[in-house]
Amino acid sequence: MRMRSASILAVLLVLGCLRVAAAQPVMARIDQASPQTVQTLKTAPGVAWWAEFGDHLLLVGDTPQLLSRRELAPTRVLDRVDPARLYLHADGCSHDASAMHREVGVTLARAGHWELRALRDGETIAADDPGHWQPLPRNQAAIERYRPDGVAAPADPLIAPLVAAIDAERWYGDVETLAGWDRNSFGSGILAARDWLGERFSALGLQVSQPGFTLQGRTLYNVAATWTGSAEADDWIVVGGHYDAIGSGFAPGADDNASGCAGVLELARAVTAFRPRRTIVFICYSGEEQGLHGSAAHVAALRADGDLAKVSAMINMDMIGYSRDGQLDVLLETNTQNRAYIERFAAVAATYAPELGTLLSTNPYGSDHIPYLQAGVRALLTIQGDDTNYPHYHASTDTPSNMDAGGWSRPIGSAILRMNAAMLAELAGAGDRIFADGAGDGG
């Protein structure tokens, strides 16, 4: 992870009139700020409350006093913005197209699949759209950029070979293959993708199944591939990503989510070659775009079979192949109970994918980690930082060439996969020599 300098890069932008009132929020960019500088700003004289949102720090209080501080000059003043009407809005990841495109409020900043919006006078949140909105939490980091205060830990010699086994070209080739099918949940193309995935997992020596579930009177299928641990078979890790897609007509779904599904396959190749002793379930879900139905069906099956308590961790990959400008950011998302889990992911990224910037969120929303979190499983989403900026989201133009229009698909995909491979290896105990052979000593 790159260390952040102590300076704040900000641009003076006054929205509306130039006269500064005492209640106007102040927002500064903190993408280049050190942890010490950010903390100083949060506790500065005149601050009534603050909110951290990705690369932005919002301060509310005595505006003239705040603007007199050297660290905040120049900065951005949000004129005619009522601090009480600031909300987080989940952009994308919606299963209701009308709700997704409803324009309410003014967007002030974006981070991951969240937007910071200010409601205008007279605007309200629609009664049928409450799940996409959350009041901006005060004195909290809604989205936090990970800023390590020190040098990243050295690579573990038992984990490094697994990370090195990640092949970005192979992963991208799998994205191209999956994107060749129309993978709408209710179409015939997704059945071909299902069978292809099963064949690829079977070739790795995994136990493959295609559990079905019913949605809208149709049978949809997950593809599950299990490596049964030879020593700790009742300690399970789930690695998942949906393989269905949605679009206007043909649904290739390259970024959303052939990229994540191909990532599940790539992790299976890299990690199972080292024969982990703990059980790993690699699973590609259907029915995600209609409301997380595949992952919910898997959780229900785990509960019905008495296996839910065996799952110690879950990693979800959704949209890991796009960067707009070459800034390689990943959003890591879980709930507040799993703060240590998300921070460990960020630390692992700093070691094994140092080019990757990490954003942390404990406001989970809209992807296949949710059913596991709701069931009490330690689960986390990894998603590209630019998912809300992807112009081909949920469109028939979500093709590999458009995903890779800037040439950044392999760099961002490789970085996220190396982070996930290292974390999966750690969860499986590679650093404790839990692998039967290959990276470990056989115990």
N, C-alpha and C positions, 0 to 999 in steps of 0.2 A: 504494500500500500504506500502510495506517495505521501510524504509528510506535507502538511499544510503550512504555509508561511503565516506570519503573524499579522499580515496586512489584510484589510477588507477591501475587496473590489466592489464598488457600488456606483451607481449612476443616479444623478439628481433627476427625479421625475416627479413633478407636481401635477396631480390630476385635478384639473379645475383651476380655481383661483389660487394665487400665490400667497394669500394671507394664511398664516399658520395659526390654528386654534389649539387650545391646550389638549383637546380630546382626540386629535387626529392621530391614527396609528402611524408608526414609523417602521419601515421595512428595509433591512440591509442584506446584501448578499454576503454569505459567510463561507462560500465554497473554498476560499483560500485562507480561512481563519484557523488559527490554532485552537485546541481545546481550551487553553487558558483565556484567550481573547473572547471566545464565545461565552464562557462563564462570567467574565468581567462585565460583558454587555448585559447579561441577564440580571445581574445584581447591581447595576449602575443606579446612582441616585436619580430619582424621578420616574423609575420604572414601577408601574402599578402591577402589571403582569406581562408575561411574554409567551410566545409560542414558536417553537422551532418547526420549520417545514422544509425539509430537504436542504437546499442551498440558501434558504432565506430564514432570517430571524425577524419576527414581528414583535415590536415593543409598543406597549400602550401605557400612557401615563402623562407626565408633564412634557408635552412635545417640545416647547422652546428649550427646556433644560436638556432634553435628550439631544437635540440638534447642536447644542453647544459643545458636545463631547468630541474630542479629536478623533476617536475611533469611528464615529458615525458621520463624519463629514468627508465627502458628500454622501447622501443617502437618498432614500425614496420616501416621500410623504404621501400617504393615501388620503387625499382630500375627499370630503363627502362620503367617507366610508364609516358606517356605524360599527364599532367593534363588537357590539352585541349581535350583529347580523352576519358574522363570519362563519362559514361552514366548510367542512371537508366534503367534497363530492367525488364519488367513485366514478371515474370516466372509463368507458369500455367495460369489459367483463360483465356486460348486462345481458340478460336473457329476455328483455323486453325492449324491442327496437324503438317503440314510441317513447319510452322513458329515457332511453339512452340518448336520444337526440333532442330531448326537451331542453330548450335554452332558458335557464333560470339563473339570474345573478351574473356578476362580472367576474371573470377568471383573473385572479391576481398572480397566481404561480402554479406550476405543475411539478409533481414529483412522483415517479412511478405511475401507477394508475389512479392516483389521487390528484384532485385540483383543489386549490384554496379559492373559494368564491365568496363574494360579498353580495348579499341580496339587496336589490334596489327597494326604494320605498314602495310599499304596496304589494311586493312580491311575497308569495308563500310557497312552501314545498307542497307539491301535489300529494293528496292522501294516498294515491296508488303508487307512490314513488319514494316511500320513506327510507327504504333500505340503502339507497344510494347516498344518503346525506347523514352527516354527523356534525353536531356543533363543534366548532374548533375548541379543543381542550386547552385550558389555561395552565400556564406554568408546566407545560409538558412538551416533549418532542413528538409531534404527530408523525413526522417522517424525519429521521435523524441520519445525517451522513456520519459514517464511522470514521473517527479521527484517532488513530492509535497514538497513544502518548508514549512513544518509545520505538525501539527497533523490532521488526517482525521476528517471530521465533524461527530458528533454522528448520529446514525440512527434515522430517523423520526419515532415516534411511530405509525403514520398512514400508513407509507409505509412498515415498517418491517413485518407486517403480510402477505402482498402480496409476499414479498421475501421469507418468510419462507414456503409459499405454493408450491414453486418449488420442484419437486420430481425427483431426478436424476434417480432413478430406473425406474420410469414410462416413463420418456423421453427415456432412453436407450431401454426399451421394445418397444417403438414406432419405434425407429431406426431399431430394428431387424425385426419388421413387414414390414416396408417399403422396407427394403433391401431384403425381400423375393421375391419381384417382379422384373422382368426385366423392368426397367423404362425408356427405350429408348423412346424418344419423339414420335416416329412413330410406336411403338409396341403396342401389346394388353395388356401387363402387366401394363402399365401406366394407362389404363382405370380402372383396378381393384384398383390401388392405389388411383386414383381420387375418386372413389365411397366410398372407405374406409375413406378417409379424410372427405368427405362430411357427412358421418354418424357420425364420431366423433365430428365434429363441431355442427351438428344438435342436438346431445345429450346434448350439453351445452346450448341449447336454442338460438343459433345464427341463423340469417337469411342466408341461404346458397344458392349460385348460382354457376353455372359452365359455365362462359362466354367462348365462343369459338372464335378462330381466325384462319385464314388460313395461312399455311406455306408450301411451296413446294407442293401446291395442296391438302394438307391434313388439316383437322380440328383438332386443338389442343385445350386443355381446361385448363384454370386456375380454381382453387377452391377458392372462396371468401366466407368468413363468417363474417357477420357484426353484431356488437353490436351497436344498435342505442341508442345514449345518450338520457337520459330522460330530461336533462335540457339544454345541449349545443349541440344539435344534429347536428348543422351545423359546428362544430369544429371537424375535423377528424384527426385521427392518423392512419397511415398504418403500419402494421407489416408484413413483407414478407420474403419468402425464396423459392427457386425453388425446385420442387419435381421430375423433370426429371433427368436422369443420362445418362452417356455415358461410353462406355467401349469396349474392344475388344471381341465382342460376347455378352454374358450375362452381363447386366449392373446393378448390385445391388446398387451401389452408396451409400454406408453406410455413409462415411464421406462427400462425395460430391454428393448429399446433403440431404440424409435422416436425417442427424444430424441437419441441419438448419430447414428443414421442420417440423421435430418432435418438434423442438424448438418453432416454431410458434404455434403449437397445445398446447404445454405445457404452453406458456404464456397466451393463450386463457383460459385455465383451471384456472390458478392462478389468473388472473386479473378479469375476468368476474364474478367470485364468489363474488366479492366485488361491483358489479353493478355500473361500472363507468358511470358518467353522460355525458361524452363526447363520441362521436362515435369513435369506433375502428374497422378498417377493417383488418381482419386477412386473408392473401392471400398466397396461394402456387402456384407458377408459373410453367408452362411448357415452353418448347422451349428455356430455358436459354442457354443450351449447344450449340445451333445453332446460338446464337447471341443475347441474352437478349430479345427474341421476346415476351414472356409472360408479362414481366413487361412493355415493350413498348406498348403492346396492352392495358394494364390497364391504363396507363397514357393517351393514345389516347381516351379511353372510358370516363375517367374523364373529359377530355377537351370537348369532344363532348356533354356530358350531362350537362356541365356547373358546374361541381363539383370540378374542379382542385383547385380553389381558397379556397375551404373548407379544403384542406389538409394542416395542420400546421406542420406536421413532419412525417418522414418515418424512420423505423428501418429495416435493411436487415440482415439476418443471412445466411452465406454461409460457410460451413466447420467449425464446432465448436466442433468436437469430438476427436481430435487427439493431443497428445503431445509426442514427441519422447523420452524425457528424464525426464519428470516430472516438467519441468519449465513451469508454467502455464502462458503463454503470450497470449494476444489478440491484434490484430491490429484493430484500429478504423480508418476508412477512410471516408473522405468527401472532399469538395473543400475549397478553401481559404475563400470564403464568409461565411462559416459556422464554423469558428474557435471556436467561443464561444460554439457551440453545441458539438463539439468533446471534448473540455476541460471539459464541464459539465459531459459528459459521464465518462471521466477519474476520475473526483472527486467522482462521484457516485460509481464507481468501488472501489475506496479506502475505502469507507464506508461500502458497502454491500458485497464486494467480495475482502477483503484485500489481499488474497493470489494471486490475479491476477495481473500480470505485464501488463502494457498497453503501446502500441506503437501507436503513432499518425502520420497519413499521410494526407496531403492535396493534394495528387496526385491520384485522383480517377480513377479506371480502372476495367473493366472486370466483373462486377456483377450487380445484379438487382437494386442497388441504382442509377446507372448511368442515366436511363431514367427520374427518378424523379429529379435528380440534373439538367439535361438538361432542364427540364420544370420549373425550379426555385423553386422546393420544397426543404425544409430543409431535407436532407436525409443522412444516414450514414450506412456504412457497418461494421458489427462485424464479424471477421474471426480469427481463431486460428493463433497464431504466427508462428506455424510450418507447414503452408500449403505447402510451397515449399519443405519441407523435407519429405513429406508423400510419401512413396515408392509405394503406390497403387493408386495414382492419375490417374483418367480416365482409370482404368483397371478393368477387370472382377474380380480381387482379392480385390477390395474395399468392403470388407465384415465387419460386426461388429467385428468379432474376430480379424481381422487384424488391424482395427481401434483402437481396445483396446488391442493390443499386449503387451504394457507395463503396462496395468492396469490403464491408466490415462484418459480414456474417460469420466467416470463419474465425476472426479474432474474438468477437464477443461470444460466439458459441463455444469455442475452445476454452476461453477463460472461465465461463460459468461451469462447464463440464469438469475442468480440472479442480475447481473449488469443490464441486459436488462429489467427485471421485475421492478426493482427500477426506472429505467429511464422512462419506460412506465407509471408507477404509477405517477411519478412526472409530466410527460407531460399531463396526464389525470387530474392532480390537486389534488392528494391524500393529499399532504401536505397543501392544501388550503381547505380541507374538501369538495371536489367537488364530493365525492362518495355519492351515495344515502343512503347506509347503509353498514353494515360490518365494513370496516375500518373507515368510516366517520360517521358524525352525522346526515346525511340526509339534511344538508344545512338549 
